[in-house]
Amino acid sequence: MVILPARPERHCIESDVEVKPTLIQDSQPPRLDWDEQWLTWLRRWDWQTIGLVLGIKVLVLTFGVQAVAAMNQWHPGWLEIWNQWDSTHYLRLAESGYSAAGDSQASLVFFPLYPWLVRFTATMTRDYMAAALVVSGVASIAAGLLLRRLVRCDENVKVARNAVWFLFIFPTSFFLHIAYTESLFLALTLGCILAARRERWA
């Protein structure tokens, strides 16, 4: 029997920037002002991945709007063209909640987190469809960031970047950009797997 050597364990990497050891000093570093702390926090974000997801999102939504406008001159509007299929159920739940009577009882099969987030966001956007696109957009960005960090647990930066790229150019990935729960579900799932890889159980 041939026993293959085990693959060396690699810890998930928090950042692509190599951290070099520094000398420990007794004096505490000077405290930064609030605005400097804010800028430092923003610089830690993975803006390349965020820009990649947003760029693909703009291309997908723009292509969809142009395609509908070319096929039908009397379309309802650039927001309403995305209100199709299950989106109508999610928006109805965000506006009116659940009901066990009448035709609305079919909406009982949908989970409540996405409609709750849409309802909360609608207090700021004043439009439920726009709120749904915002929630899906933020969730898709979170999914891209989490996927890249998860891949970095085992692979290099290039492979992690390509994983995000191929996820969002997949033919059916437009569901991650419209008023569907797929982006939120994917972000939560990737977050759970990444936390498990890092052994963060609480």
N, C-alpha and C positions, 0 to 999 in steps of 0.2 A: 504494500500500500504506500502510495506517495503522498506525503503530507506537504502541502503548499505553505509557504511562510505567510503569516498573517499580515494584512496590510497595516502599516503603521497608523496609529490613531492620530487624527488631526483635530485640534480644537477649532471651533468656529471663530472666525476672525471678525472682530468688531469693525475694523477699518483697514483699508488698503495701505495706509501710511505706516511705515515701519517705525516703531517706537524705540528710540535709542536710550540706553540707561544714562541717567544723570546723577551727579553727586548730590547726596542728601545734605542739605544745609539746615542749620538750627533755626535760622530766621525764617519767618513765614513770608510767602510771596505777597506783594502788595495786592490789595483787593481792587478789582476792576469796577468801574462805574457801571450803572445799569445798562447804558447804551452799548458799552464795550462788551459786556456779558452777552447782550442780545446778538451782537455781530459775531462773537465767537461761537455762539450756539448755532447761528445760521450757517457758518462756514463748515460745520461738521456734517451738514446734510449732504446726501449723495445727489448733487444737482445734475450730474450727467444722466443718471437713471431717471430722475424726475423729468428732465428735458426730453429724453427719449420717449417716455410714455405720453407726455403732453403733445409732442410732435406727431406721433402716430394717431393720437386721439383727434387732433385737429384735421389730419388728412382723412381719417375714416368718416368723421361727421360731415366734413365739407363735400366729400365724394358722394355721400348718401343724399345730401340736400340737392346737389347738382343733378344726380341721377333722377330723383323724383321730379324735379323741376323740368327736366328734359322730356320725361315720359308723360307728365300731366301738368298742364299749365295752370289748372285750377286746384292746386293742392292747398290744404288748410293752413299751412304755415310751417316755418322751419322747426318749431318746437313740436307741433302736433303730429308731424309725420312720424315721430318716434313713439307716439302713443298707440302702440299696436300690441296685439296678442296679450300676454300676461301683464304688460304695463298698465292696462286699464284696471286690472284687479288691484295692483299695488297702489295706484293713485286713489282708487275708491276707498281702500283701507286707510290710507293716510288722511283722507278727507273726512270719512264718516265712521271709521272703525269697523269692528266685526258685527255681524248680524246672523242669527240662526233662523231667520224667517225669510221666505221669498227666494228670489233669485240670488240674493247676496250670500246665502249660506254656502255656496260653492267656494267662497273666499276663505272659508275656515281652514282649508288645507295649507294656506300660506303662513310662513313664520312671521312674527310681528316686528322683529328688529328693524328690518329695512323700512317698512311703513312708518315706524316711530321716528326714525332718523329723517325721513322725508318730511314728516309733519313738523318736526322741530326746525328743519332748515327752511321750510316754507314760511315760518314766522319772520324770516329775514329777506327771502327772495320775493315774497308775496305771490308766488306762482308755484303750484305743486309740480308741474312738469319740469320747470327750471330747477326746483329743489331736488328732484329725483336725479337729474343729470349731474348736479353738484355732488350729491352723495355717491353716485356711481363713479364719478371722476376721482374723488378723494380716495375711495376704496381701491380703485384700480392702481393709483399711484402707490398706495400702501402695499398692494400685492406685488408690484414690480420691485419695490425696495426689499420686501421680505424674501422674495424669490432669489434676488441677487445675494443677499446675506446667507441664505440657506445653501446655495450652490457653492459659496466661498468656504463652506465647511469642509469641502472635499476637493474643490478645483481652484484653478487660478482665476485671475481677474477677467481675462479674455473669455473664458468659458462662462463665467457668471454673467457677463454682459451679453453674450450671445444667447444665453437662456432667456433673458428678459426680452431680447429682440424677437426671437422666434415665437415666444408666447403671444406677443401683441401683434404680430403679422400673420398669425394663424387665421385662416379664412373665417372661422366663426368667432373670432375674438371681439367682433363688434358688440357682442352681448356684454362685454366688460365696460362699454362706454355709454350704453343707453339705460333706460329705467328698468333694469333687471337686477336681481339679487346676486347674480354670478360673481361680480367683482367683490362684493362684501363677503360672500361665502368663501371665496378663494383667499382673500386677505386674512380672514380669521383662521382658516385651515393652515395656511403657511405660517402664521404666527404661532399656532399651537405646535406645529412640527419643529419650528426653529427653537422654541422654548424647551422642547423635549431634548433636542440635540445639545443644547447648552445646559441641560439638567436644572432648569429653573421650573420647579414644580409648584411654586406658590408665588 
